[in-house]
Amino acid sequence: MSSLVVVGGTSGIGRELARVRAERGDEVVLTGRDADRADAVAKEIGASGLALDLSRPRELAGALTDVGRVDHLVLAGISRDENRATEYDITAALRLVTLKLVGYTEVVHRLRPQMHDDSAIVLFGGQAKERPYPGATTVATVNAGVRGLVNTLAVELAPVRVNAVHPGVVGDSPYWRDKPEEVLAGLRARTPTGRLATMADVVDAVDFLLSNRSVNAVELSVDGGWLLG
């Protein structure tokens, strides 16, 4: 049995990862911004819930005080930011940059004493860093920043392993599954595998990054070859 902390585990891929690992018998702590929602989701899947907000990094130390041993840490918290240089929302940009770069790092900082030499960390990025779209000004920049964060953490925290997963379009995720069928069909047509990635695919990739003891400082794309389309 392993201990897993999933930051951003109340919905989407983070929730699915927490559910799979809890069903496997692992000791899982999941977090979300809302305490009631975190507790409700945790009870539903057999985990423990914790409230924290990555965009408020100065509060993370207190929120993480009671977390015990950490074998695996997954930083999956995201924010759906649509920002353009021509119509720049500074408040939204600061929130996302803080959440994903400062917030992720502060969680690692606070939980490092609970880790050991065989612990492993996975950070969530995204393929907007390679294929930006209108409105991805901050998202693309921050996801590219995950690359640098993975590299520096892998050096600083060694022998703790640090990797990143970069999902493409995840067709059955809450964000994508209700999109118009013509939109999803167009995305599938531009994906060499002919299918969109699923949450199960991403969970499997995260499990691989956490468990393979020779994989370190790797950025793993899970997109069916979408960048080639």
C-alpha positions in Angstrom: 0.0 0.0 0.0 1.3 3.4 -0.9 0.3 6.9 0.3 -0.8 9.4 -2.4 -1.6 13.1 -2.2 -3.6 14.4 -5.2 -3.7 18.2 -5.2 -6.7 19.1 -7.3 -8.5 15.8 -6.8 -12.2 16.8 -6.6 -13.0 16.6 -10.3 -11.7 15.5 -13.7 -8.5 13.5 -14.0 -7.3 14.2 -10.5 -10.5 12.7 -9.1 -10.2 9.7 -11.3 -6.7 9.1 -10.3 -7.7 9.4 -6.6 -10.6 7.0 -7.1 -8.4 4.3 -8.9 -5.7 4.4 -6.3 -8.2 4.3 -3.4 -9.9 1.3 -5.0 -6.5 -0.3 -5.2 -6.1 0.0 -1.5 -3.8 2.9 -1.3 -4.0 5.6 1.3 -5.2 8.7 -0.6 -5.6 12.3 0.4 -7.3 14.6 -2.2 -7.6 18.3 -2.0 -9.9 20.9 -3.4 -10.6 24.6 -2.9 -13.9 24.0 -1.1 -13.8 22.0 2.2 -17.3 20.5 1.9 -16.7 19.3 -1.7 -13.3 17.9 -0.8 -14.9 15.9 2.1 -17.8 14.8 0.0 -15.7 13.5 -2.9 -13.2 11.9 -0.5 -16.0 10.0 1.3 -17.5 8.9 -2.0 -14.3 7.2 -3.2 -12.8 6.1 0.1 -10.1 8.8 0.6 -9.4 11.7 2.9 -10.3 15.3 2.0 -8.4 18.5 2.5 -9.2 22.1 1.6 -6.5 24.2 0.1 -6.3 26.9 -2.6 -3.1 26.8 -4.8 -3.7 30.4 -5.7 -3.2 31.4 -2.1 0.3 29.9 -1.5 0.9 31.6 1.9 -2.0 29.6 3.3 -0.7 26.2 2.1 1.6 25.5 5.1 -1.3 25.5 7.5 -3.5 23.5 5.2 -0.9 20.7 4.8 0.1 20.5 8.5 -1.6 17.1 9.2 -0.4 15.3 6.0 1.7 12.3 6.9 4.1 10.2 4.9 4.0 10.9 1.2 5.1 8.2 -1.2 3.5 9.8 -4.3 2.4 13.5 -4.9 0.4 14.5 -7.9 -0.2 18.2 -8.6 -3.2 18.3 -10.8 -4.9 21.5 -9.8 -5.7 23.8 -12.8 -7.7 26.8 -13.7 -9.5 27.4 -17.0 -8.0 30.7 -18.0 -8.8 32.4 -21.3 -6.5 35.3 -21.8 -5.1 37.3 -24.8 -2.4 39.8 -25.0 -4.8 42.1 -26.9 -7.4 41.8 -24.1 -5.3 41.1 -21.1 -6.9 40.2 -17.8 -4.0 40.8 -15.3 -6.0 39.4 -12.3 -6.7 36.1 -14.1 -3.2 35.9 -15.3 -1.7 36.4 -11.9 -4.0 33.8 -10.4 -3.0 31.1 -12.9 0.7 31.8 -12.7 0.5 31.8 -8.9 -1.6 28.7 -8.8 0.5 26.5 -11.1 4.1 27.7 -10.6 4.2 29.2 -7.1 1.4 27.0 -5.6 2.8 23.8 -7.0 6.3 24.7 -5.7 5.0 25.6 -2.2 3.2 22.3 -1.9 6.4 20.5 -2.7 8.3 22.7 -0.3 5.9 21.9 2.5 5.6 18.2 1.9 9.3 17.4 1.2 9.9 16.5 4.9 7.1 13.8 4.6 8.9 12.3 1.5 11.7 9.7 1.4 14.2 8.6 -1.2 11.7 6.5 -3.2 9.0 9.2 -3.3 7.9 10.5 -6.7 6.1 13.6 -7.9 4.1 14.3 -11.0 3.1 17.8 -12.2 0.3 18.4 -14.7 1.1 20.6 -17.6 -0.7 20.6 -21.0 -0.2 20.7 -24.7 -1.1 24.4 -25.1 2.6 25.0 -24.5 3.2 23.4 -27.9 0.0 24.3 -29.8 -1.4 27.5 -28.3 -4.8 28.7 -29.4 -6.5 32.1 -29.2 -7.0 32.8 -25.5 -4.1 30.6 -24.3 -1.6 33.4 -23.6 -1.3 32.5 -19.9 -2.0 28.8 -20.2 0.7 28.2 -22.8 3.2 30.2 -20.8 2.5 28.5 -17.5 2.5 25.0 -19.0 5.9 25.8 -20.6 7.0 26.9 -17.2 6.2 23.4 -15.8 9.1 22.1 -17.9 11.6 24.3 -16.1 10.0 23.5 -12.7 10.3 19.7 -13.3 14.0 20.1 -14.2 14.9 22.2 -11.2 12.9 20.1 -8.8 14.5 16.9 -10.1 17.9 18.3 -9.4 17.1 19.9 -6.0 15.0 17.0 -4.6 17.2 14.1 -5.8 16.8 11.2 -5.3 13.1 12.0 -5.2 11.9 11.7 -8.8 9.9 14.5 -10.5 8.1 14.2 -13.9 5.3 15.9 -15.8 2.4 14.7 -17.8 1.0 16.9 -20.6 -2.5 15.7 -21.6 -3.9 16.8 -25.0 -7.7 16.9 -25.5 -9.1 14.4 -23.0 -12.4 13.5 -24.7 -14.3 12.2 -21.6 -13.1 14.9 -19.2 -15.7 17.2 -17.7 -14.4 20.1 -19.8 -14.5 18.3 -23.2 -17.3 15.7 -23.0 -20.2 18.1 -23.6 -18.5 19.9 -26.5 -20.5 19.8 -29.8 -19.9 16.5 -31.7 -18.6 18.4 -34.7 -15.8 19.9 -32.6 -14.8 16.5 -31.1 -15.0 14.9 -34.6 -12.7 17.5 -36.0 -10.2 16.9 -33.2 -10.3 13.1 -33.7 -9.7 13.6 -37.4 -6.5 15.5 -36.6 -5.3 12.9 -34.2 -3.2 10.1 -35.7 -4.8 7.4 -33.4 -8.2 8.4 -34.6 -9.4 8.7 -31.0 -9.1 11.3 -28.2 -7.2 10.6 -25.0 -9.3 9.4 -22.1 -9.0 10.1 -18.4 -8.1 6.4 -18.0 -5.2 6.9 -20.4 -3.9 9.9 -18.4 -4.3 8.0 -15.1 -2.3 5.1 -16.6 0.4 7.5 -17.7 0.6 9.1 -14.2 0.8 5.7 -12.6 3.8 4.9 -14.9 5.6 8.1 -14.0 5.1 7.4 -10.3 6.1 3.8 -10.3 9.0 3.5 -12.8 12.0 4.2 -10.7 14.3 5.0 -13.7 12.0 7.6 -15.2 13.0 11.1 -13.9 12.7 14.7 -15.3 10.5 13.4 -18.1 7.7 15.2 -19.9 5.2 12.7 -21.1 2.6 13.7 -23.7 -0.7 11.9 -23.7 -2.4 13.0 -26.8 -2.5 10.2 -29.4 0.0 12.1 -31.5 -2.3 15.1 -31.7 0.7 17.5 -32.1 1.5 15.8 -35.4 -2.0 16.4 -36.8 
